[in-house]
Structures are given as structure tokens and as C-alpha cells.
Amino acid sequence: MTHDLIVVGGGPAGMFAAITAARKGAKVLLLEKNDRLGKKLLITGKGRCNVTNDCPAEEVLRNTPRNGRFLYSAMTAFPPESTKQFFENQGCPLKTERGCRVFPRSDSAGSILDSLKKALADAGVTVKTARVREVLTRDGAVSGVLTEGGEYTAPCVLLATGGASYPATGSTGDGYTMAQKLGHRVIPAQGSLVPLETAGEDCRRMQGLSLRNVGVKLLDARGKVLYRDFGELLFTHFGVSGPTVLSASCHLKGEGCCLVIDLKPALEEGKLDARILRDLELYQNRAMENALTDLLPRSMIPVVLDRLEIDPNMQANSLTKEKRRALVGLLKAFRVEITGKRPVAEAIITSGGVKVSEIDPKTMESKLVPGLFFAGELIDCDAYTGGFNLQIAWATAFAAGRSAAEKKKH
């Protein structure tokens, strides 16, 4: 056999697994169906690449609502500190921003990709453009892969083909099909970290409005809190987006869910009421639509007044105590009815994938097919925004690459 390991997929997990295995002495072939590596990596973090989160391994697991426990061994072996060290050693300086998010100092995802490509070359990994059709087996164990251009043989194959989000970058779910053909169960892919669609016209009326430092709660149909957060939110033509919404989307369950936004989380109701009273006195001779400009963004005022059935042309000094109290209540709990998620193709990351109970958590090797390994988004694990999903990619790739290289020695 000409190679010890074939890695299928040239995204973050695939590249890093190939580098890890090659550094440990394995002869590695990396196959990528796109004409270039890391296509999806270049658009992460709005092109800046949130490479990891500067936190302990345990914190990453706490931010992984889906199968975080499965990642304990891999994350402990390769925590965020190791990720930072790898890129710094590759000559890519990093910086830490709000929320412990780590970015390249260049503010360009290209710096991360260049580091990985250089490490691939230095480690002697062979990179070829080829679309893999299936993983080949002999006597129940891996024997290589079949591509559109022919067969490649190896005793180990590592699938790192990504999920089903951003299909234009090559994440078209090929790995799910390959894993299923080999007997693995695949949890159907859904959008995770995905914008949410809402009922009514209110969000569309405020499209483009970005709110900072707001409190967000996701409630189920019975009013139970599924998730709470604090940070940024964006109104769009279809509903809501932004970091708090993307993280909340991981917890969306069933129908009848709603998002409750606290527009003034720094003020409890009494203080907010006093603040509104001051504004109404200051602008007592103005119309209500102009009296709230210090309190709310302009595009939000008509929506708030409509919800409270307040005439926008009514003078501020005519507002009743009851309506003022209702205004306080609305600003502390602005409800938006959720009708569903945006399509999986628009998701930042995919929820679902190869069932974790069929993968060895220490080695990322299949429990069903000897010599078959998995890494990255293809596995049924996903986390919140903040660099946690890329950290999962690095950690699972390290575990899989190291294990595949060690298998060669036995």
C-alpha cells in the first residue's frame, strides 16, 4: 500500500488531521474535491476566522450542547491552548477579543489557511484534487478509497468532509453517504447556528437594525426557558439573526417557540419607568414618534407604538400611566414568535452527523469498521458561536490523525 492514511476533505479538520498524522511519521494522502483547500475556512468569522476560544477544555465542553461529553478525551488532549500554540509556532500571531474569541492578528482567515498549507508541505503530505465516491473495505476493514479518477489504497481512511452547511464551499453531505454505506447511523443534518424565521411583519419592518447588549430568552410553547443569552441581535427581512440568535437556534424544540428580548437589561422596571417619565417630560410637546428617539432606535419606534396601539402623532404629555407601564413591559419583554429555522444551507454549522456511540471517543476510530476515522463537523457534535466549533475540529482531527499514525506502527 502506497499510503498509511488517506484523508478525505481539505477543510480545517482534514488538513489538521493530515498534518498531525504526517508529523507522527505516517505517509499521508489528502484528497479534496475543490480546486483549492480550505474554501469554507476562508469565510468563517466573516472572513476573519475565529480560530478558537481562549478558555480551558472544560469551558469548550460547556459550550457544546450536543454530545459535549463525547469530546472530553479529545478536548483534554488538545485544548484551545494547544491550538494557539500550533498557529503561533507556524508564524501566525493571534489576538484575543471580547468573549475570549481568538483571531489571527492579521484579521484575515487567509493567515490561518496559509499556516495550515505550509504545515502540510513541511510535513510531507501529498495533496491531490479528487472527489471520493466511496470508502473501500476488504474483510471488513478499510482498504482505500474509490474516486472519480480511480482507486487509492491505504489501511486507514479519515473522513473529514464537513456537514451540509454552505454547500457552495463543498459541504454537500458526501461523508454522510459514505459513512452510511459502511453501516454507520447518521443523525439527519439540520441547521445549527442558523438564523430564525418569525411570524408577522415586525422584523421585516426593522430589517437591518442591529441591537447590542440586549438580553435574549428562547421559550418553548409552554413558556419554559430553553436558552438565555446577552449580546447582539439583528432584525432581517425574514426574522432574526446575530450571535445570540444563532446560539439560541441550537435549542429550538418543536413548534410555538418565541424569543423574548430585553431591550434594556441594565435597567429594572422601576428605573426604566423613571427614565421614560424623564423623556416624556423633556419632550412633552412632541409627538410620541419623536419623544422616544433617546430611548429606542428610530426604525423600532413605529413597531413599538403599533404594538401598544399608541397614535404616533399623539403628544407625549397625553400618554396615560397605563400605556407608560405597558411600554415598560414591552421594552423588558419584546416578544417575537418563531416559525422555524432558515434552510440548512444558510447555517454556520450543521447539527447531526455520524452517531457518536459508534465512534471511539479517544481515537475517533469507527467501532464498526477498523481503519475508518472521523473528524470535524461530520461527527454529531456542535457548539455555540465563539470559536468553539473550530476548536472541536482541531481536537477531533488531532485525536484521529494521531491514532491513525499509531495504527501504522502495530
C-alpha positions, 0 to 999 in steps of 0.5 A: 500500500502506497499510503498509511492514511488517506484523508478525505476533505481539505477543510480545517479538520482534514488538513489538521488531521493530515498534518498531525498524522504526517508529523507522527511519521505516517505517509499521508494522502489528502484528497479534496474535491475543490480546486483549492483547500480550505474554501469554507475556512476562508469565510468563517468569522466573516472572513476573519476566522475565529480560530478558537476560544481562549478558555480551558477544555472544560469551558469548550465542553460547556459550550457544546450542547450536543454530545459535549461529553463525547469530546472530553478525551479529545478536548483534554488532549488538545485544548484551545491552548494547544491550538494557539500554540500550533498557529503561533509556532507556524508564524501566525500571531493571534489576538484575543477579543471580547468573549475570549474569541481568538483571531489571527492578528492579521484579521484575515482567515487567509493567515490561518489557511496559509499556516495550515498549507505550509504545515502540510508541505513541511510535513510531507503530505501529498495533496491531490484534487479528487472527489471520493465516491466511496470508502473501500473495505476488504474483510471488513476493514478499510482498504482505500478509497474509490474516486472519480479518477480511480482507486487509492489504497491505504489501511486507514481512511479519515473522513473529514468532509464537513456537514451540509452547511454552505454547500457552495464551499463543498459541504454537500453531505458526501461523508454522510453517504459514505459513512452510511454505506459502511453501516454507520447511523447518521443523525439527519443534518439540520441547521445549527447556528442558523438564523430564525424565521418569525411570524408577522411583519415586525422584523421585516419592518426593522430589517437591518437594525442591529441591537447590542447588549440586549438580553435574549430568552428562547421559550418553548410553547409552554413558556419554559426557558430553553436558552438565555443569552446577552449580546447582539441581535439583528432584525432581517427581512425574514426574522432574526439573526446575530450571535445570540440568535444563532446560539439560541437556534441550537435549542429550538424544540418543536413548534410555538417557540418565541424569543423574548428580548430585553431591550434594556437589561441594565435597567429594572422596571422601576428605573426604566419607568423613571427614565421614560417619565424623564423623556416624556417630560423633556419632550412633552410637546412632541409627538410620541414618534419623536419623544422616544428617539433617546430611548429606542432606535428610530426604525423600532419606534413605529413597531413599538407604538403599533404594538401598544396601539399608541397614535404616533402623532399623539403628544407625549404629555397625553400618554396615560400611566397605563400605556407608560407601564405597558411600554415598560413591559414591552421594552423588558419583554419584546416578544417575537414568535418563531416559525422555524429555522432558515434552510440548512444551507444558510447555517454556520454549522450543521447539527447531526452527523455520524452517531457518536456511540459508534465512534471511539471517543479517544481515537475517533476510530469507527467501532464498526469498521477498523481503519475508518476515522472521523473528524470535524463537523461530520461527527454529531457534535456542535457548539455555540458561536465563539470559536468553539466549533473550530476548536472541536475540529482541531481536537477531533482531527488531532485525536484521529490523525494521531491514532491513525499514525499509531495504527501504522506502527502495530 
